[in-house]
Amino acid sequence: MIIMENYKNLKDMELIYELLSSLQTKSKAESNVKVMEESNSYYGLPFEPTIGDLVNKPWLIEKLDLTARQTKVFNLIRECLTRVNNSKTTIGLQINSSMKLGAALQERFANKPQEEVWLFCLNNQYKVIREECVFKGTLNTSTVHPRDIFRIALESNSKAIVIAHNHPSGNTTPSSADMAITKRLSEVGEVVGIELVDHVIVGDDYYSFREEQQL
């Protein structure tokens, strides 16, 4: 029996085996690992399955000999891994280019069914010191209030802020509401002394108000 402290030393295939054997007999777990190896072949050569395969290759799971309950467990694990991957923190990230932030946020916003507005508070080196989702839903000028944004920024002793939100449609063209919110936040930022460095819209690509000289 492998004690908890040793799990981190296991190869991905061994970890998958331990997971399977906790749900079914060892012989069936061994058989399922073999199926995963053979199904994961490349030019006829079998490759050891990885944890990433559980997320990125759902068809592999469908090939396994699993009960309905065991399939549910694997689907829940897949969803948990996906959410962890999509929620990677930006704390400590230095915002020296909108491209860097846009790339980081494309993973976070992937497959989000509704719009989310995120606030990133920056220090004097323009490193992220706080990130917070400030709104979920359809974005308009009445749902995102500068008071709420700058209250968080002031609490964090921020030098500057970045706002980002997603367009689930994938089209990153800013709407009239996006333009209006950016203008309001920029104006309020000048008054309170906290610069709005950028407003980034994420979809199939990203749109930066700073890069497009809209700020």
MDAnalysis code that builds the backbone (N, CA, C; Angstrom):
import MDAnalysis as mda
import numpy as np

u = mda.Universe.empty(645, n_residues=215, atom_resindex=np.repeat(np.arange(215), 3), trajectory=True)
u.add_TopologyAttr("name", ["N", "CA", "C"] * 215)
u.add_TopologyAttr("resid", np.arange(1, 216))
u.add_TopologyAttr("resname", ["MET", "ILE", "ILE", "MET", "GLU", "ASN", "TYR", "LYS", "ASN", "LEU", "LYS", "ASP", "MET", "GLU", "LEU", "ILE", "TYR", "GLU", "LEU", "LEU", "SER", "SER", "LEU", "GLN", "THR", "LYS", "SER", "LYS", "ALA", "GLU", "SER", "ASN", "VAL", "LYS", "VAL", "MET", "GLU", "GLU", "SER", "ASN", "SER", "TYR", "TYR", "GLY", "LEU", "PRO", "PHE", "GLU", "PRO", "THR", "ILE", "GLY", "ASP", "LEU", "VAL", "ASN", "LYS", "PRO", "TRP", "LEU", "ILE", "GLU", "LYS", "LEU", "ASP", "LEU", "THR", "ALA", "ARG", "GLN", "THR", "LYS", "VAL", "PHE", "ASN", "LEU", "ILE", "ARG", "GLU", "CYS", "LEU", "THR", "ARG", "VAL", "ASN", "ASN", "SER", "LYS", "THR", "THR", "ILE", "GLY", "LEU", "GLN", "ILE", "ASN", "SER", "SER", "MET", "LYS", "LEU", "GLY", "ALA", "ALA", "LEU", "GLN", "GLU", "ARG", "PHE", "ALA", "ASN", "LYS", "PRO", "GLN", "GLU", "GLU", "VAL", "TRP", "LEU", "PHE", "CYS", "LEU", "ASN", "ASN", "GLN", "TYR", "LYS", "VAL", "ILE", "ARG", "GLU", "GLU", "CYS", "VAL", "PHE", "LYS", "GLY", "THR", "LEU", "ASN", "THR", "SER", "THR", "VAL", "HIS", "PRO", "ARG", "ASP", "ILE", "PHE", "ARG", "ILE", "ALA", "LEU", "GLU", "SER", "ASN", "SER", "LYS", "ALA", "ILE", "VAL", "ILE", "ALA", "HIS", "ASN", "HIS", "PRO", "SER", "GLY", "ASN", "THR", "THR", "PRO", "SER", "SER", "ALA", "ASP", "MET", "ALA", "ILE", "THR", "LYS", "ARG", "LEU", "SER", "GLU", "VAL", "GLY", "GLU", "VAL", "VAL", "GLY", "ILE", "GLU", "LEU", "VAL", "ASP", "HIS", "VAL", "ILE", "VAL", "GLY", "ASP", "ASP", "TYR", "TYR", "SER", "PHE", "ARG", "GLU", "GLU", "GLN", "GLN", "LEU"])
u.atoms.positions = np.array([
    [0.847, -1.199, 0.000],
    [0.000, 0.000, 0.000],
    [0.885, 1.253, 0.000],
    [0.571, 2.203, -0.848],
    [1.370, 3.424, -0.948],
    [0.815, 4.475, 0.007],
    [1.662, 4.964, 0.882],
    [1.205, 5.988, 1.815],
    [1.111, 7.328, 1.103],
    [0.328, 8.227, 1.665],
    [0.029, 9.498, 1.028],
    [1.281, 10.285, 0.661],
    [2.296, 10.262, 1.533],
    [3.492, 11.057, 1.315],
    [4.245, 10.645, 0.050],
    [4.007, 9.430, -0.423],
    [4.751, 8.928, -1.576],
    [4.025, 9.138, -2.905],
    [2.807, 9.646, -2.877],
    [2.078, 9.839, -4.124],
    [2.826, 10.775, -5.076],
    [3.499, 11.763, -4.519],
    [4.175, 12.751, -5.359],
    [5.338, 12.147, -6.134],
    [5.803, 10.962, -5.703],
    [6.918, 10.313, -6.377],
    [6.476, 9.377, -7.502],
    [5.168, 9.184, -7.638],
    [4.657, 8.279, -8.662],
    [4.691, 8.914, -10.047],
    [4.930, 8.091, -11.042],
    [4.767, 8.547, -12.422],
    [3.271, 8.674, -12.695],
    [2.918, 9.404, -13.735],
    [1.504, 9.626, -14.045],
    [0.751, 8.302, -14.208],
    [1.349, 7.350, -14.925],
    [0.675, 6.076, -15.161],
    [0.424, 5.337, -13.850],
    [1.382, 5.405, -12.929],
    [1.223, 4.746, -11.635],
    [0.132, 5.415, -10.812],
    [0.050, 6.748, -10.918],
    [-0.984, 7.484, -10.196],
    [-2.371, 7.135, -10.746],
    [-2.470, 7.014, -12.060],
    [-3.742, 6.628, -12.679],
    [-4.137, 5.224, -12.238],
    [-3.149, 4.330, -12.152],
    [-3.426, 2.959, -11.685],
    [-3.956, 2.977, -10.253],
    [-3.314, 3.773, -9.375],
    [-3.763, 3.851, -7.981],
    [-5.193, 4.377, -7.905],
    [-5.495, 5.342, -8.763],
    [-6.854, 5.888, -8.800],
    [-7.849, 4.811, -9.221],
    [-7.516, 4.113, -10.288],
    [-8.405, 3.056, -10.784],
    [-8.576, 1.941, -9.756],
    [-7.460, 1.526, -9.130],
    [-7.525, 0.409, -8.184],
    [-8.267, 0.777, -6.900],
    [-8.446, 2.070, -6.649],
    [-9.245, 2.486, -5.491],
    [-10.736, 2.413, -5.797],
    [-11.058, 2.246, -7.084],
    [-12.455, 2.205, -7.509],
    [-12.908, 0.808, -7.948],
    [-11.926, -0.034, -8.320],
    [-12.255, -1.363, -8.843],
    [-11.156, -2.350, -8.451],
    [-11.312, -3.600, -8.852],
    [-10.312, -4.613, -8.509],
    [-8.981, -4.284, -9.182],
    [-7.908, -4.790, -8.592],
    [-6.586, -4.498, -9.127],
    [-6.404, -5.076, -10.530],
    [-6.964, -6.257, -10.757],
    [-6.825, -6.867, -12.086],
    [-7.539, -6.034, -13.148],
    [-8.702, -5.502, -12.796],
    [-9.428, -4.670, -13.755],
    [-8.713, -3.339, -13.954],
    [-8.119, -2.808, -12.877],
    [-7.350, -1.561, -12.986],
    [-6.154, -1.750, -13.906],
    [-5.463, -2.880, -13.753],
    [-4.314, -3.177, -14.619],
    [-4.755, -3.283, -16.073],
    [-5.883, -3.933, -16.290],
    [-6.415, -4.083, -17.649],
    [-6.762, -2.728, -18.250],
    [-7.340, -1.832, -17.452],
    [-7.723, -0.502, -17.949],
    [-6.506, 0.359, -18.267],
    [-5.459, 0.248, -17.446],
    [-4.226, 0.987, -17.735],
    [-3.632, 0.518, -19.056],
    [-3.681, -0.789, -19.290],
    [-3.169, -1.344, -20.541],
    [-3.971, -0.818, -21.730],
    [-5.288, -0.722, -21.554],
    [-6.151, -0.171, -22.608],
    [-5.776, 1.275, -22.899],
    [-5.512, 2.041, -21.844],
    [-5.124, 3.433, -22.036],
    [-3.807, 3.549, -22.790],
    [-2.861, 2.681, -22.451],
    [-1.568, 2.692, -23.140],
    [-1.739, 2.383, -24.621],
    [-2.488, 1.332, -24.922],
    [-2.671, 0.905, -26.311],
    [-3.467, 1.931, -27.103],
    [-4.441, 2.572, -26.451],
    [-5.268, 3.571, -27.136],
    [-4.515, 4.879, -27.333],
    [-3.451, 5.043, -26.558],
    [-2.666, 6.275, -26.602],
    [-1.432, 6.106, -27.501],
    [-1.505, 5.152, -28.421],
    [-0.350, 4.845, -29.261],
    [-0.147, 5.897, -30.342],
    [1.067, 5.951, -30.823],
    [1.433, 6.885, -31.897],
    [2.262, 6.103, -32.901],
    [1.731, 5.979, -34.116],
    [2.378, 5.158, -35.143],
    [2.628, 3.736, -34.629],
    [1.632, 3.233, -33.890],
    [1.714, 1.856, -33.424],
    [2.508, 1.663, -32.155],
    [3.144, 2.698, -31.653],
    [3.926, 2.606, -30.422],
    [3.109, 3.119, -29.247],
    [2.881, 2.277, -28.217],
    [2.091, 2.726, -27.059],
    [2.830, 3.764, -26.231],
    [2.096, 4.735, -25.727],
    [2.675, 5.761, -24.857],
    [1.986, 5.701, -23.503],
    [2.779, 5.899, -22.451],
    [2.200, 5.895, -21.112],
    [1.185, 7.026, -20.991],
    [0.000, 6.747, -20.435],
    [-0.990, 7.811, -20.243],
    [-0.502, 8.814, -19.204],
    [-0.931, 10.049, -19.335],
    [-0.559, 11.103, -18.393],
    [-1.809, 11.654, -17.721],
    [-1.609, 12.407, -16.655],
    [-2.738, 13.055, -15.986],
    [-3.437, 14.006, -16.960],
    [-2.635, 14.663, -17.812],
    [-3.215, 15.562, -18.803],
    [-4.173, 14.863, -19.738],
    [-3.939, 13.564, -19.996],
    [-4.829, 12.808, -20.873],
    [-6.235, 12.708, -20.294],
    [-6.332, 12.706, -18.970],
    [-7.652, 12.619, -18.328],
    [-8.509, 13.834, -18.673],
    [-7.839, 14.975, -18.912],
    [-8.549, 16.208, -19.231],
    [-8.688, 16.395, -20.739],
    [-7.597, 16.189, -21.447],
    [-7.545, 16.544, -22.864],
    [-8.014, 15.451, -23.812],
    [-8.140, 14.220, -23.299],
    [-8.555, 13.114, -24.165],
    [-9.712, 12.338, -23.527],
    [-10.883, 12.953, -23.465],
    [-12.026, 12.271, -22.837],
    [-12.392, 10.960, -23.516],
    [-12.034, 10.817, -24.793],
    [-12.326, 9.574, -25.501],
    [-11.557, 8.397, -24.916],
    [-10.434, 8.681, -24.236],
    [-9.702, 7.603, -23.573],
    [-10.533, 6.995, -22.446],
    [-11.214, 7.855, -21.707],
    [-12.046, 7.390, -20.589],
    [-13.168, 6.498, -21.105],
    [-13.698, 6.846, -22.271],
    [-14.806, 6.082, -22.837],
    [-14.394, 4.660, -23.200],
    [-13.111, 4.424, -23.397],
    [-12.624, 3.101, -23.762],
    [-12.426, 2.182, -22.553],
    [-12.486, 2.746, -21.364],
    [-12.218, 1.960, -20.158],
    [-13.439, 1.159, -19.721],
    [-13.163, 0.073, -19.024],
    [-14.217, -0.768, -18.463],
    [-14.592, -0.192, -17.098],
    [-15.570, 0.709, -17.101],
    [-15.981, 1.404, -15.884],
    [-17.485, 1.279, -15.682],
    [-17.903, 1.253, -14.429],
    [-19.328, 1.319, -14.130],
    [-19.793, 2.765, -14.284],
    [-21.082, 2.987, -14.231],
    [-21.619, 4.345, -14.356],
    [-21.086, 5.231, -13.227],
    [-20.983, 4.662, -12.020],
    [-20.476, 5.438, -10.886],
    [-19.010, 5.793, -11.078],
    [-18.217, 4.847, -11.553],
    [-16.788, 5.092, -11.770],
    [-16.575, 6.114, -12.880],
    [-17.399, 6.055, -13.913],
    [-17.319, 7.038, -14.995],
    [-17.627, 8.428, -14.463],
    [-18.612, 8.512, -13.571],
    [-18.960, 9.791, -12.966],
    [-17.786, 10.356, -12.178],
    [-17.094, 9.490, -11.427],
    [-15.932, 9.935, -10.651],
    [-14.863, 10.524, -11.573],
    [-14.594, 9.831, -12.678],
    [-13.576, 10.325, -13.611],
    [-13.999, 11.637, -14.255],
    [-15.275, 11.767, -14.569],
    [-15.751, 13.025, -15.155],
    [-15.651, 14.173, -14.158],
    [-15.886, 13.883, -12.889],
    [-15.737, 14.909, -11.857],
    [-14.269, 15.306, -11.700],
    [-13.379, 14.324, -11.767],
    [-11.944, 14.621, -11.692],
    [-11.524, 15.482, -12.868],
    [-12.017, 15.151, -14.076],
    [-11.703, 15.932, -15.272],
    [-12.132, 17.376, -15.097],
    [-13.337, 17.579, -14.551],
    [-13.845, 18.936, -14.364],
    [-13.014, 19.691, -13.325],
    [-12.628, 19.008, -12.241],
    [-11.794, 19.646, -11.211],
    [-10.449, 20.064, -11.783],
    [-9.817, 19.183, -12.555],
    [-8.524, 19.498, -13.156],
    [-8.637, 20.661, -14.132],
    [-9.731, 20.677, -14.894],
    [-9.955, 21.767, -15.843],
    [-10.091, 23.089, -15.120],
    [-10.838, 23.096, -14.019],
    [-11.042, 24.337, -13.270],
    [-9.757, 24.815, -12.609],
    [-8.970, 23.886, -12.095],
    [-7.687, 24.268, -11.502],
    [-6.800, 24.902, -12.561],
    [-6.763, 24.287, -13.739],
    [-5.940, 24.802, -14.833],
    [-6.390, 26.190, -15.259],
    [-7.711, 26.404, -15.256],
    [-8.252, 27.689, -15.711],
    [-8.186, 28.777, -14.652],
    [-7.829, 28.411, -13.419],
    [-7.808, 29.409, -12.351],
    [-6.392, 29.718, -11.876],
    [-5.415, 29.487, -12.736],
    [-4.037, 29.797, -12.367],
    [-3.909, 31.267, -11.980],
    [-3.311, 31.515, -10.866],
    [-3.214, 32.887, -10.373],
    [-2.237, 33.721, -11.193],
    [-2.508, 35.019, -11.229],
    [-1.584, 35.955, -11.870],
    [-0.796, 36.738, -10.823],
    [-0.987, 36.401, -9.535],
    [-0.282, 37.116, -8.470],
    [1.229, 37.024, -8.716],
    [1.881, 38.186, -8.708],
    [3.311, 38.234, -8.947],
    [3.683, 38.456, -10.404],
    [2.702, 38.298, -11.297],
    [2.973, 38.514, -12.721],
    [3.214, 39.998, -12.980],
    [4.295, 40.316, -13.662],
    [4.581, 41.711, -14.004],
    [3.896, 42.045, -15.327],
    [3.038, 43.054, -15.274],
    [2.283, 43.442, -16.463],
    [3.107, 44.454, -17.251],
    [4.051, 43.916, -18.028],
    [4.848, 44.797, -18.877],
    [4.437, 44.701, -20.346],
    [3.412, 43.916, -20.591],
    [2.833, 43.873, -21.938],
    [1.427, 43.306, -21.855],
    [0.547, 43.844, -22.670],
    [-0.826, 43.342, -22.689],
    [-0.879, 41.937, -23.261],
    [0.075, 41.610, -24.125],
    [0.128, 40.278, -24.718],
    [0.312, 39.209, -23.645],
    [1.170, 39.497, -22.654],
    [1.423, 38.541, -21.573],
    [0.155, 38.288, -20.771],
    [-0.555, 39.360, -20.422],
    [-1.782, 39.209, -19.652],
    [-2.852, 38.531, -20.497],
    [-2.963, 38.932, -21.769],
    [-3.962, 38.335, -22.654],
    [-3.785, 36.835, -22.764],
    [-2.541, 36.385, -22.900],
    [-2.256, 34.951, -23.017],
    [-2.625, 34.217, -21.730],
    [-2.308, 34.818, -20.579],
    [-2.610, 34.191, -19.290],
    [-4.117, 34.072, -19.081],
    [-4.851, 35.083, -19.526],
    [-6.296, 35.099, -19.289],
    [-7.065, 34.230, -20.267],
    [-6.509, 33.949, -21.424],
    [-7.213, 33.089, -22.372],
    [-7.448, 31.709, -21.779],
    [-6.496, 31.198, -20.988],
    [-6.694, 29.920, -20.300],
    [-7.784, 30.038, -19.250],
    [-7.755, 31.129, -18.501],
    [-8.734, 31.305, -17.422],
    [-10.157, 31.408, -17.948],
    [-10.319, 32.123, -19.042],
    [-11.653, 32.377, -19.555],
    [-12.153, 31.301, -20.522],
    [-11.324, 30.312, -20.816],
    [-11.711, 29.288, -21.791],
    [-13.017, 28.603, -21.370],
    [-13.970, 28.578, -22.299],
    [-15.256, 27.885, -22.117],
    [-16.144, 28.487, -21.028],
    [-15.866, 29.721, -20.606],
    [-16.746, 30.367, -19.636],
    [-18.065, 30.722, -20.333],
    [-19.207, 30.306, -19.774],
    [-20.488, 30.534, -20.450],
    [-21.028, 31.952, -20.329],
    [-20.503, 32.722, -19.392],
    [-20.974, 34.096, -19.223],
    [-19.796, 35.034, -18.997],
    [-20.084, 36.325, -19.145],
    [-19.020, 37.310, -18.972],
    [-18.597, 37.395, -17.500],
    [-17.295, 37.544, -17.299],
    [-16.738, 37.780, -15.978],
    [-15.811, 38.982, -16.068],
    [-15.911, 39.875, -15.094],
    [-15.039, 41.049, -15.039],
    [-14.044, 40.850, -13.899],
    [-12.757, 40.934, -14.236],
    [-11.696, 40.744, -13.242],
    [-10.899, 42.027, -13.067],
    [-10.562, 42.292, -11.819],
    [-9.725, 43.435, -11.462],
    [-8.349, 42.926, -11.047],
    [-7.306, 43.549, -11.587],
    [-5.926, 43.216, -11.231],
    [-5.266, 44.466, -10.652],
    [-4.889, 44.374, -9.381],
    [-4.250, 45.501, -8.700],
    [-2.734, 45.370, -8.810],
    [-2.068, 46.468, -9.167],
    [-0.631, 46.444, -9.414],
    [0.117, 47.318, -8.418],
    [1.363, 46.916, -8.129],
    [2.217, 47.732, -7.265],
    [3.093, 48.659, -8.104],
    [4.101, 49.255, -7.468],
    [4.959, 50.214, -8.181],
    [5.750, 49.584, -9.323],
    [5.989, 48.268, -9.236],
    [6.709, 47.564, -10.302],
    [5.746, 46.963, -11.331],
    [4.490, 47.338, -11.187],
    [3.428, 46.830, -12.081],
    [3.303, 45.311, -12.005],
    [3.535, 44.778, -10.810],
    [3.291, 43.366, -10.559],
    [1.920, 43.222, -9.898],
    [1.231, 42.138, -10.233],
    [-0.103, 41.904, -9.684],
    [0.009, 41.550, -8.208],
    [-0.665, 42.321, -7.365],
    [-0.649, 42.051, -5.929],
    [-2.012, 41.555, -5.433],
    [-3.019, 41.715, -6.282],
    [-4.352, 41.215, -5.929],
    [-5.161, 41.041, -7.208],
    [-5.940, 39.978, -7.260],
    [-6.854, 39.758, -8.380],
    [-8.214, 39.375, -7.821],
    [-9.244, 39.864, -8.434],
    [-10.585, 39.593, -7.904],
    [-11.624, 39.686, -9.015],
    [-12.527, 38.705, -9.024],
    [-13.660, 38.762, -9.948],
    [-14.683, 39.712, -9.334],
    [-14.977, 40.805, -10.026],
    [-15.858, 41.827, -9.459],
    [-17.268, 41.767, -10.027],
    [-17.457, 40.964, -11.078],
    [-18.800, 40.873, -11.642],
    [-18.919, 39.669, -12.571],
    [-20.111, 39.050, -12.563],
    [-20.438, 37.988, -13.517],
    [-21.797, 38.305, -14.130],
    [-21.888, 38.229, -15.429],
    [-23.147, 38.503, -16.121],
    [-22.914, 39.387, -17.327],
    [-23.990, 39.953, -17.845],
    [-23.885, 40.831, -19.014],
    [-23.343, 42.184, -18.593],
    [-22.281, 42.591, -19.238],
    [-21.594, 43.828, -18.864],
    [-22.305, 45.046, -19.426],
    [-22.574, 46.022, -18.546],
    [-23.066, 47.327, -18.994],
    [-22.639, 48.375, -17.970],
    [-22.916, 49.614, -18.269],
    [-22.399, 50.698, -17.425],
    [-23.014, 50.739, -16.027],
    [-24.122, 50.054, -15.839],
    [-24.769, 50.096, -14.521],
    [-24.327, 48.940, -13.625],
    [-23.673, 47.926, -14.194],
    [-23.304, 46.753, -13.409],
    [-21.890, 46.843, -12.848],
    [-21.024, 47.583, -13.502],
    [-19.646, 47.743, -13.013],
    [-19.459, 49.195, -12.593],
    [-19.402, 49.422, -11.289],
    [-19.326, 50.794, -10.779],
    [-17.899, 51.115, -10.362],
    [-17.387, 52.279, -10.763],
    [-16.019, 52.671, -10.371],
    [-15.794, 52.635, -8.869],
    [-16.836, 52.938, -8.089],
    [-16.697, 52.943, -6.628],
    [-16.223, 51.588, -6.126],
    [-16.813, 50.506, -6.659],
    [-16.451, 49.159, -6.212],
    [-15.036, 48.786, -6.653],
    [-14.687, 49.194, -7.871],
    [-13.359, 48.887, -8.406],
    [-12.270, 49.575, -7.583],
    [-12.437, 50.874, -7.367],
    [-11.371, 51.637, -6.702],
    [-11.357, 51.454, -5.193],
    [-12.452, 51.004, -4.609],
    [-12.429, 50.646, -3.193],
    [-11.449, 49.496, -2.976],
    [-11.532, 48.476, -3.836],
    [-10.616, 47.336, -3.740],
    [-9.183, 47.779, -4.005],
    [-9.009, 48.638, -5.022],
    [-7.670, 49.115, -5.378],
    [-7.042, 49.908, -4.232],
    [-7.838, 50.748, -3.581],
    [-7.333, 51.554, -2.463],
    [-6.994, 50.673, -1.265],
    [-7.835, 49.663, -1.006],
    [-7.574, 48.733, 0.095],
    [-6.241, 48.009, -0.101],
    [-5.880, 47.804, -1.369],
    [-4.668, 47.047, -1.693],
    [-3.440, 47.938, -1.879],
    [-3.613, 49.255, -1.629],
    [-2.514, 50.211, -1.839],
    [-1.937, 50.116, -3.260],
    [-2.848, 50.050, -4.214],
    [-2.432, 49.843, -5.601],
    [-1.866, 51.111, -6.223],
    [-0.870, 50.923, -7.057],
    [-0.314, 52.006, -7.865],
    [-1.135, 52.174, -9.140],
    [-1.628, 51.035, -9.659],
    [-2.381, 51.040, -10.911],
    [-3.275, 49.810, -10.943],
    [-4.178, 49.774, -11.914],
    [-5.066, 48.628, -12.066],
    [-5.193, 48.248, -13.540],
    [-5.585, 47.014, -13.752],
    [-5.977, 46.528, -15.079],
    [-7.336, 45.867, -14.927],
    [-8.215, 46.124, -15.866],
    [-9.521, 45.468, -15.909],
    [-9.507, 44.494, -17.081],
    [-10.101, 43.337, -16.883],
    [-10.214, 42.373, -17.976],
    [-11.568, 41.680, -17.902],
    [-12.134, 41.409, -19.046],
    [-13.346, 40.601, -19.074],
    [-13.380, 39.796, -20.367],
    [-14.229, 38.795, -20.392],
    [-14.304, 37.904, -21.540],
    [-15.562, 38.147, -22.368],
    [-15.480, 37.795, -23.630],
    [-16.632, 37.736, -24.525],
    [-16.831, 36.269, -24.884],
    [-17.820, 35.602, -24.285],
    [-18.028, 34.173, -24.558],
    [-18.217, 33.847, -26.036],
    [-18.666, 34.831, -26.821],
    [-18.854, 34.607, -28.256],
    [-17.531, 34.397, -28.977],
    [-16.430, 34.846, -28.339],
    [-15.122, 34.749, -28.973],
    [-14.721, 36.016, -29.702],
    [-15.696, 36.850, -30.034],
    [-15.434, 38.115, -30.735],
    [-14.983, 39.165, -29.720],
    [-13.776, 39.675, -29.891],
    [-13.216, 40.606, -28.899],
    [-13.461, 42.080, -29.235],
    [-14.236, 42.349, -30.264],
    [-14.533, 43.741, -30.604],
    [-15.262, 44.414, -29.441],
    [-14.759, 45.528, -28.921],
    [-15.404, 46.165, -27.765],
    [-16.780, 46.713, -28.112],
    [-17.714, 46.546, -27.188],
    [-19.056, 47.097, -27.358],
    [-19.067, 48.547, -26.898],
    [-20.182, 49.213, -27.125],
    [-20.302, 50.600, -26.665],
    [-20.223, 50.659, -25.143],
    [-20.752, 49.613, -24.470],
    [-20.667, 49.554, -23.005],
    [-19.221, 49.383, -22.553],
    [-18.467, 48.574, -23.274],
    [-17.037, 48.393, -22.959],
    [-16.290, 49.714, -23.060],
    [-16.586, 50.458, -24.111],
    [-15.924, 51.746, -24.327],
    [-16.282, 52.729, -23.207],
    [-17.568, 52.755, -22.848],
    [-18.033, 53.694, -21.829],
    [-17.437, 53.384, -20.463],
    [-17.379, 52.094, -20.116],
    [-16.826, 51.695, -18.822],
    [-15.343, 52.036, -18.741],
    [-14.638, 51.795, -19.821],
    [-13.210, 52.111, -19.855],
    [-12.978, 53.608, -19.643],
    [-13.775, 54.411, -20.300],
    [-13.660, 55.867, -20.177],
    [-13.934, 56.324, -18.745],
    [-14.983, 55.777, -18.134],
    [-15.335, 56.158, -16.760],
    [-14.246, 55.763, -15.771],
    [-13.744, 54.549, -15.904],
    [-12.711, 54.073, -14.983],
    [-11.425, 54.875, -15.135],
    [-11.093, 55.224, -16.361],
    [-9.887, 56.020, -16.604],
    [-10.017, 57.399, -15.962],
    [-11.188, 58.015, -16.098],
    [-11.419, 59.346, -15.531],
    [-11.374, 59.319, -14.004],
    [-12.026, 58.321, -13.416],
    [-12.021, 58.210, -11.957],
    [-10.611, 57.909, -11.450],
    [-9.883, 57.097, -12.188],
    [-8.516, 56.763, -11.817],
    [-7.623, 57.991, -11.736],
    [-7.830, 58.924, -12.659],
    [-7.055, 60.170, -12.642],
    [-7.356, 60.978, -11.390],
    [-8.603, 60.953, -10.955],
    [-9.015, 61.719, -9.773],
    [-8.411, 61.123, -8.496],
    [-8.465, 59.778, -8.369],
    [-8.008, 59.150, -7.122],
    [-6.512, 58.818, -7.158],
    [-5.881, 59.006, -8.304],
    [-4.440, 58.771, -8.396],
    [-4.044, 57.327, -8.608],
    [-4.948, 56.535, -9.175],
    [-4.645, 55.135, -9.499],
    [-4.895, 54.947, -10.991],
    [-3.827, 54.721, -11.732],
    [-3.919, 54.668, -13.187],
    [-4.603, 53.391, -13.678],
    [-5.511, 53.544, -14.643],
    [-6.041, 52.387, -15.366],
    [-5.051, 52.088, -16.498],
    [-4.237, 51.067, -16.298],
    [-3.183, 50.748, -17.257],
    [-3.759, 50.171, -18.536],
    [-4.778, 49.327, -18.390],
    [-5.351, 48.692, -19.578],
    [-6.701, 48.075, -19.244],
    [-7.487, 47.903, -20.287],
    [-8.710, 47.112, -20.225],
    [-8.563, 46.072, -21.328],
    [-8.540, 44.797, -20.928],
    [-8.306, 43.708, -21.881],
    [-9.576, 42.880, -22.040],
    [-9.968, 42.668, -23.289],
    [-11.111, 41.808, -23.610],
    [-10.559, 40.502, -24.176],
    [-11.037, 39.391, -23.633],
    [-10.515, 38.086, -24.032],
    [-11.597, 37.257, -24.705],
    [-11.238, 36.655, -25.830],
    [-12.130, 35.748, -26.553],
    [-11.274, 34.749, -27.291],
    [-11.518, 34.609, -28.588],
    [-10.645, 33.749, -29.392],
    [-9.231, 34.320, -29.434],
    [-9.127, 35.620, -29.288],
    [-7.852, 36.330, -29.201],
    [-7.993, 37.298, -28.031],
    [-7.323, 38.417, -28.037],
    [-7.546, 39.422, -27.009],
    [-7.522, 40.809, -27.656],
    [-8.183, 41.748, -26.984],
    [-8.202, 43.143, -27.431],
    [-7.708, 43.992, -26.272],
    [-6.712, 44.818, -26.516],
    [-6.152, 45.702, -25.500],
    [-6.478, 47.151, -25.846],
    [-7.168, 47.825, -24.931],
    [-7.461, 49.249, -25.154],
    [-6.165, 50.048, -25.226],
    [-5.147, 49.639, -24.466],
    [-3.867, 50.341, -24.485],
    [-3.170, 50.158, -25.830],
    [-3.125, 48.945, -26.310],
    [-2.463, 48.685, -27.589],
    [-3.159, 49.396, -28.741],
    [-4.486, 49.502, -28.623],
    [-5.263, 50.146, -29.686],
    [-5.365, 51.656, -29.484],
    [-4.583, 52.153, -28.513],
    [-4.511, 53.582, -28.228],
    [-5.876, 54.177, -27.867],
    [-6.658, 53.367, -27.147],
    [-7.945, 53.828, -26.636],
    [-7.819, 54.278, -25.181],
    [-6.596, 54.238, -24.667],
    [-6.313, 54.709, -23.309],
    [-5.084, 55.605, -23.349],
])
